[in-house]
Amino acid sequence: VSSLPNPPAYYKILNYQNFSESNLDLSKLEIASSASSSLNELQNIDPPTIPKSGSTYSMFGSTYKVDFELEHLLPKEKILYERAGENVNDQNFNFKIEISMLIRSIMANYSQLLDVLVYRPSLSSEKVAALEQLFVNLHDLINHFRPHEARQNLIIRIKDQIKGQKNELEKLENSIDKSNEM
């Protein structure tokens, strides 16, 4: 009795001998009697083709667009950080400048809100609404920055892994050299 299920039937055909042949013909392979019922599943061991830009693909029963763009939290007229000719989905969009500008605007509006609360409390609702719009814009901009941030984190991790593997390989080569000298 195992706590894990049995491996899929096609694991028996995934070996060096079968992959060394020029083409893998599933009909010629002998499969155990328990695996012969799932021959249709064996037809799908090849990876799917990479979808082209502008098309869709299916994953876990849901259909997704290849060119995924995040939707905005706000209607177009309330977005503060997109200027003429700039789009947040462009590769050249400078998130750092836009985020710092929004943060400065939030700080300025907050200090204005404090002044309004001291001198004219009846006008505070307008400043609170302006601050709310700034915070929602900042939140939306940060959401659009996340794919870029994840990509950069992945690049850093891969570089660290490569560096670690090179160090390990160098240590291994040094050990081999020392053992050959003995």
C-alpha positions in Angstrom: 0.0 0.0 0.0 1.4 3.3 -1.0 0.3 6.8 0.0 1.0 8.0 -3.6 -1.0 6.8 -6.7 0.6 4.7 -9.4 2.5 6.6 -12.1 0.6 7.1 -15.4 0.7 4.3 -17.9 3.1 6.1 -20.4 6.0 6.2 -17.9 7.1 2.8 -19.3 7.7 4.2 -22.8 9.6 7.3 -21.6 13.1 5.8 -21.6 16.4 6.5 -23.4 16.0 3.6 -25.9 12.7 5.0 -27.2 13.8 8.5 -27.4 17.0 7.6 -29.2 15.0 6.4 -32.2 14.2 9.0 -34.8 10.4 9.0 -34.1 8.4 7.5 -31.3 5.7 5.4 -32.8 3.2 4.6 -30.0 1.4 1.9 -32.0 4.6 -0.3 -32.2 5.5 -0.1 -28.6 4.5 -3.0 -26.3 2.6 -1.7 -23.3 1.6 -3.7 -20.3 -1.9 -5.0 -20.4 -2.9 -2.6 -17.6 -1.7 0.3 -19.7 -3.2 -0.8 -23.0 -6.6 0.7 -22.1 -5.1 4.2 -21.9 -3.5 4.2 -25.3 -5.4 7.4 -26.2 -3.7 9.1 -23.3 -0.3 8.1 -24.7 -1.1 10.0 -27.9 -0.9 13.2 -25.9 2.6 12.9 -24.5 4.0 15.4 -27.1 3.9 19.0 -25.7 1.3 21.3 -27.3 2.4 23.8 -29.8 3.2 27.3 -28.6 0.3 29.6 -29.3 0.9 32.6 -31.5 0.5 36.2 -30.4 -3.1 37.3 -30.5 -4.5 33.7 -30.2 -5.9 31.9 -27.1 -5.0 28.8 -25.2 -6.8 26.5 -22.8 -5.4 25.7 -19.3 -7.4 23.7 -16.7 -10.6 24.2 -18.6 -10.3 28.0 -18.8 -9.5 29.9 -22.0 -6.8 32.7 -21.8 -5.5 35.2 -24.3 -1.8 35.0 -25.1 -1.3 38.8 -25.0 -2.6 39.3 -21.5 -3.2 42.8 -20.3 -4.3 43.8 -16.9 -7.5 45.7 -16.7 -7.6 49.0 -14.9 -9.4 49.4 -11.6 -10.6 52.8 -12.7 -12.5 54.2 -15.8 -10.2 55.8 -18.4 -11.2 59.4 -17.3 -10.0 58.8 -13.7 -6.6 57.4 -14.5 -3.9 59.9 -13.6 -0.7 58.2 -14.6 -1.2 57.6 -18.3 -0.2 60.5 -20.6 -0.6 60.9 -24.3 1.3 58.3 -26.2 2.2 56.3 -23.0 0.6 53.0 -22.1 1.2 51.1 -18.8 1.6 47.9 -20.8 4.5 49.1 -22.8 8.0 47.8 -22.0 9.3 51.4 -21.8 6.8 52.7 -19.3 8.7 54.2 -16.4 6.9 52.9 -13.3 9.5 54.5 -10.9 8.7 58.0 -12.1 4.9 57.5 -12.1 4.9 55.9 -8.6 7.0 58.7 -7.2 4.8 61.3 -8.7 1.7 59.7 -7.3 3.3 59.4 -3.8 4.3 63.1 -3.9 0.7 64.0 -4.9 -0.6 61.9 -2.0 1.7 63.6 0.5 0.7 67.1 -0.8 -3.0 66.3 -0.7 -2.7 64.8 2.7 -1.0 68.0 4.0 -3.8 70.0 2.3 -6.4 67.8 3.9 -4.9 68.6 7.4 -5.1 72.3 6.6 -8.7 71.9 5.5 -9.6 70.0 8.6 -8.1 72.7 10.8 -9.5 75.8 9.0 -12.5 74.6 6.9 -13.8 71.2 8.0 -16.8 71.4 5.8 -14.6 71.1 2.6 -12.8 67.9 3.8 -15.0 65.5 1.8 -13.5 66.9 -1.5 -9.9 66.3 -0.3 -10.8 62.9 1.0 -12.2 62.0 -2.5 -9.1 63.3 -4.2 -6.9 61.3 -1.8 -9.0 58.2 -2.5 -8.6 58.6 -6.2 -4.8 59.0 -5.8 -4.6 55.8 -3.7 -6.7 53.8 -6.1 -4.5 55.1 -9.0 -1.4 54.1 -7.0 -2.8 50.6 -6.3 -3.7 50.2 -9.9 -0.2 51.2 -11.0 1.4 48.8 -8.5 -0.8 46.0 -9.9 0.5 46.7 -13.4 4.1 46.7 -12.1 3.8 43.2 -10.6 4.6 41.2 -13.8 7.7 43.3 -14.3 8.7 42.8 -10.7 8.1 39.1 -10.9 10.2 38.9 -14.1 13.1 40.8 -12.5 12.9 38.6 -9.4 13.0 35.5 -11.6 16.0 36.9 -13.5 17.9 37.5 -10.2 17.1 34.0 -8.9 18.2 32.4 -12.2 21.5 34.4 -12.1 22.0 33.3 -8.5 21.4 29.7 -9.4 23.8 29.9 -12.3 26.4 31.5 -10.1 26.0 28.8 -7.4 26.2 26.0 -10.0 29.4 27.5 -11.4 30.9 27.7 -7.9 29.9 24.1 -7.3 31.3 23.0 -10.6 34.6 24.9 -9.9 34.9 23.2 -6.5 34.2 19.8 -8.1 36.8 20.4 -10.8 39.3 21.5 -8.1 38.6 18.3 -6.1 39.1 16.2 -9.2 42.4 17.9 -10.0 43.6 17.3 -6.4 42.6 13.7 -6.5 44.4 13.2 -9.9 47.5 14.8 -8.5 47.6 12.2 -5.7 
